[in-house]
Amino acid sequence: MSDTTREAAPPGSPFLWRVVSVATLGAGAFMLATGRGSTSLAILLGIAGLAGAAVLLGGAPYGPEIEGPLDLSARLGVGFLGGVLGALATVVARAALVGLGVDDALDVILPAGWTGAELATHVGSGAVWGMVLGFLYPYLPGATPGGRGALLSLLPSLYVLLKVYPVDRGLGVFGVELGTWLFLFVFGLNLLWGAVTGATVGWAETSEEAPVARPIDA
């Protein structure tokens, strides 16, 4: 006997759970990022938002009949792998752009080298975003897996351009202090990351050799 689906739903309106989860997570992240308000309150808001997200996740239907060949756990794992591969691809691509002098031609400061800590952070960030892609993969529009990944890559691009550069590093919106056209490199390299990551998830979805999850018969 195989029990491959679960149809329990969280109490109340799922839409309301989504709104509350996103709002509380966003408020907590904003307070932590800007230093406004109480740190304890920001952490509590983050916990509340994660709890709401957990209720939604736990109440969703699962199983091959609902999720297709890749279930959530498999998508997260393959997304992690794809994110690492995509991050390494961007390391090579950035070095190539600098080697060809594209950054100088556009008057952009784009260091080619990486310290060990910077490389680890870059690859780790790619892996985390890859898991996000794995989680959202079935819900993203796109004719191809690489296209879905490229679409999601807009999120880390905007995060870097609107949060990391102006807020964390004081380099201006879109990192303008490093060059007016820096945003082209950010979007382009992240599009490459997204295409590689999405293609990896797509390979797992169609390949018989991929480490996909299987239904357990009891």
N, C-alpha and C positions, 0 to 999 in steps of 0.2 A: 504494500500500500504506500502510495507516495503522496505526501502532503506538501505541495510546492507553492501554495499561495496562502496569504494571510490577509484578511480583509478587515481587521479591526481598525477603527478610526478614532482619532482623539476626540474627546468630548467638546461640544461647541462647534463653532464654525472654523473649518480649516483656514479660510481666508483671514479670519481674525487672528488665529495663531501665527500665520505668516507675518501679518502686519506687526503684531506685538514683538515677535522674535527679531525681525529686521530693525524695528525702531529701537528696541533696548540694546541690541548689539551695536547699532550705529551710534547711539548716544554714549555708550560706554567707551567705544573706540575713539570717538571725538574728544571726550573728556581726557582720556589718557594721552592722546596725541597732542592736545593743545595745552594741557596742564590746568584747564579750567575746572573748578569744582573740586569735590573731594575724591581722592584716589580710591578710598574705600567704596564710595558710592559707584564710581566707575566700574570697579571690579564686580560689585554686586549686580549692576546692570548687565555686565557681560555674562555673568553666570546665569541670570534670568533669561537672557536671550538664547544662550546655548541650551538651557533646559527646554525652552519652547521649541527650538529646532529639533531637539532629541525626541520630543513628543510627536512632532510631525513625522520624523524619520521612522520612529518605532511604530507609528500607526499606518504606514504606507503598505500597499500590497507588494509582495515579493515572490520570487520564483521564476523559473524559465518561461512559464506561460505568460507572465507579465513583463519580465525584464528582457526576454530574449536570451541569446547564447551567453551573454555576460551578465552576471548578477553584480550587486553593488560591491561586494568584497573583491571580486575579480577586477572590476573597473578601477577601483582604488589602487590595487596593486599594479596593474598594467599602466595606469596613469602615472604612478610614481616612477616606474621605469621609463616611460616616455618622456616625462619631465626632465629626468637626468640626461637622457640622450639629447633632448632638445637644447638644454642648457650648454652641454658640451659642443653642440653644433654652433651655437652662437659665439662661443669662445673662439672657435676656429674662424668663423666668419668675421668677427671683429678684428682679429689679428690680420686677416687677409685685406680688409678694407684699409687698415692703417698702413699695411705694407704697400698697397697700391697708391697710397697718398690721397685717397678719397676725402679723408677728414681735412687734410690741408687745403684741398681744392675748395671745400665748402667753409673753410675757416672755423672748424669745429675742433675742440680739444677732446680727443678720444684716445686715452692711454691704451696701448696694446698689451702691456704686461699686467700680470696679476700676482699679488702676494698669495701665500697659501690660504690665509684667512679669507681674503676676497673671493678666491676661487671656490672655497668650501661654501661660503655664504651664497654665492651665485648658483651653484649646483643645488644646494639645499632649497633655495627659493624656487628654482625650477621644478624640483620634485614636489614641493607643496602645492604649487599652482597646477602641476600635473594631476595631483589627486583631486583638486577642485574640478578639473576638466573631466576626470573619470566619474565624479559624482554627477555632474551636470550633462554628461555626454548624450544620454537618450533624449534630453529635452532641448538641445541646441539645434537651431535650423542649419541646414547646409546640405549640399548635394553629395559631398565627400567627407570622410573623416578628417582629412587635412583642412578642409574648409571650416569644419566645426571648430577645430583647434585654433585656426587663424582668427575666427570670430571671437573666441574666448580671450585670445591674446590682447585684445583691446583693454581688458580689465587691468592686467599688470602694467601695461603701457601707461594708462591714465593714472594708476597709483604712483608710478615713478615720477611722472611729469607734473602731477598736481599735489603730491604729498612728499615724496622723498627729496626731490630737488629743491622745491621752495621752502618746505617746512623743516625737514631734517638737516639739510645741508646749506640752506641759505643761498641757493644759486638761482633764485628767481623761478617764476612759473615757466614750465617747460624747460628748465635748466638753461635759460637764455644766457646766463653768465659764461657758459661753456661754448656758446655759439648759437646764432639764431636758428640754424638748421639742425640742431642736435636732435630735435624731436623726430626727424626723418630716420635717424639711426635707431632710436628707441623703438619706434613703430616697426621698422623693417626687421630688426633683429628679433623682436618679439613675435612678429608674424612667422619668421623662420622657426622659432621655438614652438609656436602653436601648430604649425604644419607638421613638424616632426612628431610632436606629442600626439596629435590627433591621428596621424598615420599609424602610430604604434598601437593605439587603442583599436583602430580599425582593423589592423592585422590580427589582433587577438579576437576580434569579433567574427572573423571569417576563417581563420586558419585552424586546421585540425590539430596542429602542433602547439597551439597557444595554451597557456596554463589557465584555462577557464574553469570556473566552478561547475560542479555537477550536482544534480539533485540527489538527495540521499533517500533511498528506499528503506523503510522499516517494516 
